[in-house]
Amino acid sequence: MDENEFKIAYHDVNERPCPFGKALLTRCAQCSRAQKVLIAEREAVTCLSPAAYSRCATFIPAWRSKALFALRLTHVSDKLPHGKEIKVQCGGLRGLAQAMADAAPVIDIHALLERALARFGDPDRLPYPDMMKSVVSYQPRRKKKPLT
């Protein structure tokens, strides 16, 4: 399957791709509303709840915008490079969990965001200085060197 066929199949199969999909696929977090989907030997993550999907989709753009300085970027775009997106998602979730006095790793993204909304009321009022410290310090796991 070539890349174009994959993208078509991906959108046909996954109508609500999880906004925190990279965090879930790298296993830095889990979510009770997410389900893995296999497409042509690749993994994707779909959101099982339209309401949860809508809520999570409002968090990610705000996090990207607040992380510009931390990521050494001058403008925000819909898509960040993979490594920077991982830092935004995983680092942001860890920072939010710490600010909410939760233990890391993030056990349930859905529950964490529900509690954050109940406490802060709005994605723009989250404790971004604390979260951005975690974005800056987040180190993705390194690839293992192949055995030779």
SERO-4910 file (N, C-alpha, C, O; in steps of 0.05 Angstrom, whole numbers):
BEGIN
 pado doro    nc1    nc2    nc3   cac1   cac2   cac3    cc1    cc2    cc3    oc1    oc2    oc3
  Met    A     17    -23      0      0      0      0     18     25      0     35     28     17
  Asp    A     14     42    -20     30     66    -21     19     87     -1     -3     83     10
  Glu    A     33    109      2     25    129     22     -2    142     16    -17    147     35
  Asn    A     -8    147     -9    -34    159    -16    -57    141     -9    -78    149      1
  Glu    A    -54    115    -16    -74     95     -9    -78     93     21   -100     90     31
  Phe    A    -55     94     35    -57     93     64    -73    116     76    -90    112     93
  Lys    A    -68    140     66    -82    164     76   -112    162     71   -128    170     87
  Ile    A   -119    152     47   -147    149     41   -160    128     60   -182    133     71
  Ala    A   -147    105     63   -157     85     81   -158     95    110   -177     88    124
  Tyr    A   -138    110    118   -137    121    145   -161    138    151   -174    135    171
  His    A   -168    156    133   -191    173    137   -218    158    135   -237    166    148
  Asp    A   -219    137    119   -243    121    117   -248    105    143   -270    103    152
  Val    A   -226     94    155   -228     77    178   -229     94    204   -242     86    223
  Asn    A   -215    116    205   -212    131    229   -224    158    226   -211    178    220
  Glu    A   -250    160    232   -264    185    228   -259    206    250   -262    230    246
  Arg    A   -250    196    274   -243    214    296   -215    207    306   -212    195    327
  Pro    A   -194    215    291   -167    209    301   -161    224    327   -166    248    329
  Cys    A   -151    210    346   -146    221    372   -126    244    371   -104    241    360
  Pro    A   -132    268    381   -114    290    381    -88    284    397    -67    296    392
  Phe    A    -90    266    416    -66    258    432    -55    231    423    -43    216    438
  Gly    A    -60    225    397    -52    199    386    -22    193    389    -14    171    395
  Lys    A     -5    213    385     24    209    387     32    201    415     49    184    420
  Ala    A     19    214    435     25    208    463     16    179    469     30    165    484
  Leu    A     -6    171    458    -16    144    463      1    123    449      8    102    461
  Leu    A      9    128    424     25    109    409     54    106    421     66     85    418
  Thr    A     64    128    433     91    126    445     89    116    474    109    113    487
  Arg    A     65    111    483     59    100    510     68    118    533     75    108    554
  Cys    A     67    144    529     73    162    551     47    168    566     48    181    587
  Ala    A     24    159    555     -2    164    568    -21    143    558    -16    128    539
  Gln    A    -44    141    572    -66    124    564    -91    140    565    -92    162    576
  Cys    A   -112    129    552   -138    143    553   -161    122    552   -160    103    536
  Ser    A   -180    127    568   -203    108    570   -222    111    546   -239     94    541
  Arg    A   -219    133    530   -236    137    507   -223    131    481   -234    135    459
  Ala    A   -199    120    482   -183    114    457   -184     85    450   -186     67    468
  Gln    A   -181     80    425   -179     52    415   -159     51    392   -160     68    374
  Lys    A   -141     32    393   -122     29    372   -135     16    348   -152     -2    351
  Val    A   -126     24    325   -137     14    300   -112      6    283    -93     22    281
  Leu    A   -113    -17    271    -91    -25    253    -99    -21    224   -120    -30    215
  Ile    A    -82     -6    210    -87     -1    182    -61     -7    166    -41      6    170
  Ala    A    -63    -27    150    -40    -34    133    -14    -37    150      6    -24    143
  Glu    A    -15    -53    170      8    -58    188     17    -33    203     40    -33    213
  Arg    A      1    -12    205      8     12    220    -13     15    242    -36      6    239
  Glu    A     -5     29    263    -24     34    285    -34     62    283    -20     81    276
  Ala    A    -59     66    289    -71     92    292    -89     91    317    -94     70    328
  Val    A    -97    114    326   -114    115    350   -139    131    343   -138    153    332
  Thr    A   -162    120    349   -188    133    345   -200    139    372   -196    125    391
  Cys    A   -216    160    372   -231    168    396   -259    156    395   -273    159    375
  Leu    A   -267    143    416   -293    130    416   -315    149    424   -339    142    421
  Ser    A   -309    172    434   -329    191    444   -328    217    428   -308    231    429
  Pro    A   -349    225    414   -349    250    400   -345    274    419   -332    293    411
  Ala    A   -356    273    443   -353    295    462   -324    298    471   -313    320    473
  Ala    A   -312    275    477   -284    275    486   -266    285    464   -247    299    468
  Tyr    A   -272    276    439   -256    285    416   -257    315    413   -237    328    409
  Ser    A   -281    326    415   -284    355    412   -268    370    434   -255    390    428
  Arg    A   -270    360    458   -256    373    480   -226    372    476   -212    392    478
  Cys    A   -215    348    470   -186    345    466   -176    361    442   -154    372    443
  Ala    A   -193    364    422   -185    379    398   -183    409    405   -170    423    390
  Thr    A   -195    418    427   -191    446    434   -166    450    451   -155    472    452
  Phe    A   -156    430    464   -132    432    481   -107    434    464    -90    451    469
  Ile    A   -104    417    444    -79    414    429    -71    441    416    -47    448    419
  Pro    A    -88    455    402    -79    481    390    -70    501    411    -50    515    406
  Ala    A    -83    502    434    -74    520    455    -47    512    465    -30    529    471
  Trp    A    -42    486    469    -16    477    478      6    483    458     28    492    466
  Arg    A      0    479    433     21    485    412     27    515    413     51    523    412
  Ser    A      7    532    415     11    560    416     28    569    440     46    585    437
  Lys    A     22    558    463     36    565    487     65    554    488     82    564    502
  Ala    A     70    533    471     96    520    471    116    532    451    138    522    449
  Leu    A    108    553    437    125    564    416    153    570    427    173    561    415
  Phe    A    155    585    448    181    593    459    196    568    469    220    566    464
  Ala    A    182    550    483    195    526    493    206    509    471    226    495    475
  Leu    A    193    509    448    202    492    425    221    507    407    230    496    387
  Arg    A    226    533    413    243    550    396    232    554    368    246    551    348
  Leu    A    206    559    367    192    564    342    182    593    342    178    605    363
  Thr    A    178    603    318    168    631    316    138    632    309    125    652    314
  His    A    127    611    298     98    610    292     87    582    296    102    563    297
  Val    A     61    581    300     48    556    304     35    547    278     25    563    263
  Ser    A     35    521    274     22    510    250      4    487    259      5    478    282
  Asp    A    -12    478    240    -30    455    247    -14    430    254    -22    415    272
  Lys    A      8    426    240     24    403    245     52    411    253     65    428    240
  Leu    A     62    400    274     90    404    283    106    380    274     95    359    269
  Pro    A    132    383    272    149    360    267    144    339    289    137    346    312
  His    A    147    314    283    141    292    301    153    295    329    138    293    349
  Gly    A    178    301    331    191    303    357    180    326    373    177    323    398
  Lys    A    174    348    361    163    371    375    134    366    384    126    374    406
  Glu    A    119    352    367     92    345    375     92    325    399     75    327    416
  Ile    A    111    307    399    114    288    422    119    304    447    108    299    468
  Lys    A    137    324    445    144    340    469    119    356    478    114    358    503
  Val    A    104    367    460     80    382    467     60    363    481     49    370    502
  Gln    A     54    340    469     34    322    480     43    309    506     30    311    526
  Cys    A     66    295    505     75    281    529     84    299    551     77    296    574
  Gly    A    100    319    544    109    338    564     86    354    576     85    359    600
  Gly    A     68    363    558     44    378    568     27    362    586     18    372    607
  Leu    A     22    336    579      6    319    597     19    315    624      6    316    644
  Arg    A     46    310    623     60    306    648     60    331    665     56    330    690
  Gly    A     64    354    653     64    379    668     37    384    680     35    394    702
  Leu    A     15    379    664    -12    383    675    -17    364    698    -29    372    718
  Ala    A     -9    339    695    -13    320    716      1    328    742     -9    326    764
  Gln    A     26    338    739     41    347    762     27    372    775     25    374    799
  Ala    A     18    390    758      4    414    768    -22    406    783    -31    420    801
  Met    A    -34    384    774    -59    375    786    -53    356    810    -71    345    822
  Ala    A    -27    353    817    -18    336    838    -25    306    833    -31    292    852
  Asp    A    -24    298    808    -28    270    801      0    257    798     20    270    795
  Ala    A      0    231    800     25    216    796     29    212    766     10    209    751
  Ala    A     54    213    758     61    207    730     66    177    728     75    166    749
  Pro    A     61    164    707     52    173    681     22    178    681      8    171    700
  Val    A     14    191    660    -15    198    657    -30    172    652    -27    159    631
  Ile    A    -47    165    671    -62    140    668    -86    143    649    -92    125    634
  Asp    A   -100    166    650   -123    170    633   -125    199    625   -131    217    641
  Ile    A   -120    204    599   -120    232    589   -148    244    593   -151    266    601
  His    A   -169    228    587   -196    238    589   -202    247    618   -212    269    621
  Ala    A   -195    231    637   -201    239    665   -184    263    674   -194    280    688
  Leu    A   -159    264    665   -142    287    672   -153    313    660   -154    333    674
  Leu    A   -161    313    635   -172    337    623   -199    345    635   -205    369    637
  Glu    A   -215    325    643   -240    331    657   -235    346    683   -248    366    689
  Arg    A   -216    335    698   -209    348    724   -197    376    720   -203    394    735
  Ala    A   -180    379    699   -168    405    693   -189    425    685   -188    448    694
  Leu    A   -209    417    669   -231    436    662   -247    443    686   -256    466    689
  Ala    A   -252    424    704   -268    429    728   -253    449    746   -265    466    759
  Arg    A   -227    446    747   -211    463    765   -205    491    753   -207    511    767
  Phe    A   -197    492    727   -188    517    715   -210    529    697   -209    553    692
  Gly    A   -229    513    688   -252    524    673   -248    528    643   -268    528    629
  Asp    A   -224    531    634   -219    537    606   -191    528    598   -173    531    615
  Pro    A   -187    518    574   -160    510    566   -140    533    566   -116    528    570
  Asp    A   -149    558    563   -131    581    564   -122    588    592   -103    603    596
  Arg    A   -134    576    613   -128    583    640   -112    561    654   -109    562    679
  Leu    A   -102    542    639    -85    520    651    -59    531    661    -51    553    653
  Pro    A    -45    517    678    -19    526    689      3    523    669     21    506    672
  Tyr    A      3    539    648     22    536    626     51    539    634     68    524    623
  Pro    A     58    557    652     87    558    659     97    531    670    119    522    663
  Asp    A     82    518    687     90    491    697     90    471    675    108    454    673
  Met    A     70    472    658     68    453    636     92    456    616    103    436    607
  Met    A     99    481    611    121    485    591    148    477    602    166    470    587
  Lys    A    151    477    628    176    466    640    178    436    633    199    426    627
  Ser    A    155    422    634    155    394    628    159    389    598    171    370    589
  Val    A    148    407    581    152    405    552    182    408    546    192    392    530
  Val    A    195    427    557    223    432    552    240    408    562    258    399    548
  Ser    A    233    398    585    250    376    597    243    348    587    258    329    592
  Tyr    A    220    345    573    212    319    564    232    307    544    239    320    524
  Gln    A    242    284    549    260    270    531    247    245    520    242    226    536
  Pro    A    242    244    494    230    219    484    250    196    487    274    200    488
  Arg    A    239    172    489    257    150    492    274    146    466    264    152    444
  Arg    A    298    138    470    316    135    447    311    108    434    303     88    447
  Lys    A    316    107    408    314     82    393    337     64    402    359     72    407
  Lys    A    330     38    405    351     19    412    368     14    388    359     12    365
  Lys    A    394     11    392    412      4    371    408    -25    363    405    -42    380
  Pro    A    407    -30    337    403    -58    328    427    -75    336    450    -66    336
  Leu    A    422   -100    342    443   -118    348    458   -125    322    446   -130    301
  Thr    A    484   -125    323    500   -131    299    514   -157    302    528   -165    283
***
